[in-house]
Amino acid sequence: MKSVRIRFLSQEDILSLNLTSTQIVSALERMLVSHGKKLVQMPPKPAIFPREGRKYDYMHAMPAYASDLDVCGLKWLSRSSENERDRDLPQFTGLQVMNDPDSGVPLAVMDCRWITVARTTAVSVLTARLCSPRAPKVMGLLGTGLQGRFHALMLAQELPTVKEIRVYNRTESKRDEFIRQIAPKLPGVKLVPATMEEAVRDCDVVAAVGPGGHGIHLDWIAPGSLFISINLAQPLAPDAVAGVERIFTDDAKQFLNRFETEPDAFGGKPEVDGELSELVLGKKQPRIAPSDRVLSLNLGMAISDLALGDLIYREAEARNVGTVLPLMEQEDLWPVIG
């Protein structure tokens, strides 16, 4: 039997590849085309909740296969909201496995923290590309963690007409530090400290990327605007979820499955108008009337992780980045009797 080797890629290995925002978004767009053409296998992600009482803490298994791209793998992701405060660890940790679809043999095992942040932002960028009002000028940003950092920079690149970003974090010192770090990277954009309401009212585009408390009401959301939430409807009051004119998600089947397991995160049962991949393919239009408010509730799909995992693996193979490890050397296995 042939020996089997796998490529291990740490977070730092992935960072060393210096994958650009353009590469990331392009990889996601290709995978969304596959999704829109129904060329993917992606069962709803099973979840376990090892610690009762810790709301929204979970472990997710996310397998998928895209037949036209011939990409196969699985992400195993955990979220622990107490990690930063109590353990000096990130909230999100996990691994991603990429497999050879023919043999089933694992090709690579890689950190998935960067993948999760980058693909989530890339999906938001594509949503903004398709659903933003024409020439948006003011953006609201709720949340200043890693997702806030990626969303501020990548959305500003995608929406060059935005000249003001209103930044909210419930901890003012974190908000102010975020502005201090990001402002030099966006010289043509004014970053303004804001309350939650100020970061929503009169904004053309809003990205809610932090934890929410169902506090944002319908009358805060401007007519014709785009509201992106990466944590389902957690930031939104029920009247906002019920009142917006258009709601899109990345995968309707998974959306309904998630509603069954986490109804509190939805602020009611939203009526979905379509999927992001349908917008990519032009099968659906984001608005019926120019004044329609569009709400984007993308859950995060396993195929999005595979899109970046495949990009990372191919780049790492070409540049010999990471560590090649032995997985198995022989097939002749015997039990140890004792």
Order of alpha helices (4+ residues) and beta strands (2+ residues): beta-alpha-alpha-beta-beta-beta-beta-beta-beta-alpha-beta-alpha-beta-alpha-beta-beta-beta-alpha-beta-alpha-beta-alpha-beta-alpha-beta
